[in-house]
Amino acid sequence: MAETTTIRISRATHAQVTRLAAERHETIDETVRRAIRALRQDGIGHDLAADLTDDEKAWLDADAG
């Protein structure tokens, strides 16, 4: 593993992450990395599902020339 650092989490959260990592047969680092990626993807999905703004609609409707 590359350089490491410490983050403070509750014992309950630590137990959940440890259990999830064990169930997935991966390290805690891999599990946390996957969770972060899933949260980012969820945010992207939320952004894509949102209605377009008037400016975005105008840009999409613009003549490319």
ZIVEN-V343470 format. One record per pair of residues at least 6 apart in sequence whose ideal C-beta (glycine too) atoms are under 7 Angstrom apart, sorted by the first residue. I is the first residue (numbers start at 1). GAP is how many residues later the second one is. D is the distance in whole Angstrom. If there is no record, write none. Layout:
BEGIN
{{I & GAP & D} {I & GAP & D}}
END
This chain:
BEGIN
{{1 & 28 & 6} {17 & 11 & 6} {17 & 14 & 6} {17 & 15 & 7} {18 & 10 & 6} {20 & 11 & 5} {21 & 6 & 6} {21 & 7 & 5} {21 & 10 & 4} {24 & 7 & 6}}
END
